[in-house]
Amino acid sequence: MPISRWSTLGAALLGLACALPAAAQAPAKIKFMLDWKIQGVHAWFYWAKDKGYFKDANLDVTIDQGDGSAAAVTRVMSGGYQAGVGDVNAIIQNAASKPGEAPVMVYMLYNQAPFALITKANGPIKTLKDVEGKTLGSPAGAAALKVFSALAKRNGIDESKVKWTNMAPNLQEQMLLRGQVDASAVFAATSYMNLVAQQVDPDKDIRWIFYNDNGLDLYSNGLLVSSKLLAERPGAVEGLVRAVNRALKDCIAAADACIDNLARNEPLIDKSIEKRRMLYVLKHSVLTPEVAEIGLGDIRDERMARAIDQIADSYGLPRKPASEEVFNRRFLPPKADRTVKLPL
């Protein structure tokens, strides 16, 4: 074959290689950490995986259970995971001390932080100030514990008068009900239905002291990615956000199907409890009036700035990170694709 024909053929093959779609590339491998043990509020992540939404985005996602929304931030920051579900307030604290190293939130899930203290309705704690001199419980990695200092400072609570007991996550409600602690710092998304499962009426038998009702105005859990993934594989981040948004909308529209799929991944869950948990969280933390205006996954910058101020002042952080260091909306789908209504 003449050299000119070889050159032409080579150029054609090179052009074909350059024109191959991104899907022909090796999928981006992402180790993904949940904020807690598998619950109804994780249904959309497994839906995205099992329905092929991650695969469609050229992602190979492995999902692991977690042990706290603040701990998930640390795990991603350490490099053990590339993405996960974690607490934005923990990101603020890490970004303040280690600029450029902390994970970045790219999709806000919990527009209203479900941090709360729970105590028996007939117990000695009637107001927030009553926690002084009492014993409170929390798992070590729980975000509600990490943010308590901000709540205490905001409300003039002397933290030296509060005793903390470290407990396993599955014992939070039991230890309270047994009188082993006077109150527990919880994630309402988890504890509300845990109480229901224990034949306790969470509205009648339990007093709830929500952080956002007592001077704080915080966002909470969302989809976060490592700074490394953000810098090196922005296309993977965009695909991850798109897949999660699509799956979340599906689960809002078809709760039963999503919970059935979750049960195939974790057969030990109580489907009725987890469906109720999912709908509770959607109603109280996800589909808020603010989200109705700005769409799923987004935030208001001015509100985030206030939250950063509250966290930084309460913890005496060395600096106040800018909102864009903590939350990056660059990868959000168009608002029209993030608009939903709660089917209740």
N, C-alpha and C positions, 0 to 999 in steps of 0.2 A: 504494500500500500504506500503511495507517495507520502512524503513527509507532510505536504500541505493537507492531505486528507486526515492524517493522524492528528495534526494540530487542530483541525476543525472539529474532529470527534472529541478530542480532549477538552476543547473549550466548551463544547455542548454538554459534556458530562459534568464539568465544573459548574456550569450554569445551573444544571439540574440539581446538583448537590446544594448549591446556595439557595435554591428555590424550595427546598424541602420544608414542609410546615414544621412549626415548633413541636407538634405532637410526635414527630419522628425522632425527636431528641429523647434521650433517656429521661424518664420521669424524675422529678425532684423528690428525693426522699425526705420526708418530714416526720420526726418523732413529735407527737402531740400529747401534751399532758392536760388532763382534766383538773378542775379545782377540787374535786371530791370523788368519793365512790360513785359508781354509776347510779344515776337517778333520772327521773323524768325530764329534768332540765338539761340533760345531755342528749336527748333523743335526736335533736337535729344534727349533731355531729356524726352519729352512727347512720342516720338516714343519708347524709351526704356521702358517706363511705360506701354504704351498701347499694345505693341507687346509682353509683358511678359518677357522682358529681365531682369528686376529687379526681377520679380517673380522667374525666372529660377535660379537666384543667391541667392534665399531665402531671399529676401529683401522686405519689405513693405514700399515703399517710398511715402511720401506726398510732393508735390511740391507747394511752395508758391512764389508769385511774390516778387520782391525786390525793393529797392529804392536807389541803388548805389552799385558799385562793392567794394568800400571800406567799406561801411556800412554792406555788407554781411559778411565780415571778422569779424567785431565786433559782429554781431548776433551769428555767430558760436562760437566765442570765449567766449561769455557770457553763453553758454550752452542752449540757446533757440532752436538752430538747431544743428544737428549732421554733416551736410555737406551742400555744396552749391557751387555757382559760384562766385568767388571773385578775387580781384586784388592781385597779388603776392607782389607788392610793399607795399601794406598795411600790408601784412604778415611780411615783413621785418621790418617795423617800430614797430610792436607789439612784434615780436620775440626779438628785441633788448632790449626792456624794461622789458619784462615778459617772460624770457626763460622758455620753457616747457609748457607754457599756450597758446601760439598762435596756430591757426590752421596750418596745413601743406598742401601744394599743392601736389597732387598725380598724376595729369594729366594736362599738359599745353595745353590750347586751343589756346590762342592768342599768337603765336610765335612773332609777331610784335605788339607792343602796339599801339592801335589806338587813343592815346591821341593827341588832337589838339586844337588850338585856331582857331575859325572861325570869320571872319569879312567880311563886305561887300567889294566886289572887288573895288568899287569906294569910299571907306571910307578912313579915315585919317591914318589907321594903314597899313603901307606898309611892315615894318620889325618888328621883335620881339621887338626891342628896343623901338618902337613907342608905346608900351603899357603903358609906364610911363606917368602919367598924365591922363590916360583914365579910364573908368569904365568898368569892366569886370563882367560877370555873370556866376553863376554856382549853381547847387543844392548843399546843404551842404555836402551830403554824396558821392559826385562824386569823382572818383579816379583822374580824370584830374585836379581837384582843389587841391587834396592832394599832387600831384606830382609837381604842379606848382613851389613850392619853389625850388625844385631840378633844374628845367629848368631855373628859374631866376638866381640862383647862378651860374650855368654853363655859363650863357650868360651876366653876369654883370648887371642884371636888379635890380634897387632899388625898392624892394617890398613896401617900405613905400610910393612910388609914384603911387601905383596901388590901385584903389578903387574897392572893390568887392561888388556885389549885389547878395544876396541869392534869388533864384527863384525856382519855382516848376519845376520838370523835363520836363513837357509837354509845358513849356513856353520858353525854351532855345532859340529855333530858332525864335519864334514870337517876343520876346523882342528885339532880334538883328535886325530883319527886320523892326520893328517899331521905331528903333533908341533909345530905352530905355537903351541899353548898347552898348558900342563900339565894344565889342568882347565877345565871350562866350567860356569857357573851356569845351570841349565836348569829347565824345566818338564817333569817326567817324563812328563806326558801327551803332550807333543810329542816329546821326544827318544827315548823308548823305541822307538816305532815308526819314527822316522827311522833309527835304528840298524839295525833289522830290515830296512828297505828298502835299506840299504847292505850287506847280507849280513854284518852283524856280530851276534854273539850278545850281546844286552845283559845277560844274566845271567852269562855266562861271561867275556866279553872286557872288560867294563866294571865298574869299582868305583863303586858308588852311595853317596854320603854325603848322606842325607836330613836336611833341617833339623829336621823334627819328631822325628827320632831322636837329635838332639843338643841338647836343651835347650829347643827351641821347641815350642809347642803351638798352631799357627796354623790358622785357617780360610783359605780362599783365594778362588777366583773364584765370582762369583754374578751375578745379575741386579740391576743398579743403575739408578737413575733420577735425573734432575736434581732439585735442590731446587725449582726452578720448576715442573716437571711435577707433583711431589708436592703442592705447595701449590695449584696452579691446576686440575689435572685428576686428582683422586684416583680418579675413576671409570675413567679411562684406565689408571692404574697397576694397579688391581684387575683390569681386563680383561687387561692384559699378563701379569700373574702367573698368572692362571687359564689363559690360553692356553699359556704355557710349561710349566706343571705338567702340563697335559693332554697336550701333545706329548711331554714327557719320558717320561711313563708309557707312551705308545704306542711310543716307540722302545725302551724297555727290553723291552717285550713282543714287538716285531717289528723286530729289528735289521736284517734284510735289507731289508725294505721301506723303512725310513728311510734306509739307505745308498743304495739305488737312487734314492730321491727326491733325496738330496743330489747324486748324480752327474748328475742332470738339471740341477741348478743350476751344477755345476762339473764338466764332463766330463773334466777332466784328472786327477781324483783316481784313485788305485788303490783300487778298492772293497774288495778283500781286506785291504789294509793299513788302510784307514780303519775297516772293521768291527772289526778286531782292536784298533785304537786305542780305539774307542768302548767296547768291552767291557772293555778293560784299565782305562780311567778309571772306568767304572761300578763295577767290582769294587774298585779300590784307593782311590778318592777320593770317590765319590758314595754308594754303598750300604754304608756303614760300620755297625758295631754301634750307634753313636749314632743314626744315621738310622733304624735299625730300631725304635728306641724313640720318637723324637720326630717322625718323618716327614720326607719330602723338604722341602727349602727352609727348614727352621727351624734354630735354633742353641740352645745352652745359654748363658744369660746369664752365668753364672759363668765359663765357659770363655772367652767373648768378653772379659770384664773382665780376665782374666789375659793374654790376647793384647794387649789395649790397653796394659796395664802394661808388657809386654815391649817392644812397639814404642816406646812413649813414653820409657821409660828408656834404651833403646839409642840413640835418635836425639836425646835431650835435647829433646823436644818442649816447647813453651811451656805446654801444658796437656794433661791426659788427658781426651779427650772421653768422655762417658757412652755406654754401649752403645746407647742409643736414638738417639743422634746418628749412629751408624754403621749400625745395622741396625733396620729397622722391620717387624715381623711382622704389622702390621695388615691387610695385604692377602692373607695366606695363606689358601688354601682350608681347609676343615675337615680335621683330621688323617686322617679316613677316606679322603679323596680324595688324600692324599699318602703312602699306605702301599703299598709294593710289595716284591716279592722279586726278587732277581737271578736270571734264568733261565739259570744255568750249573751 
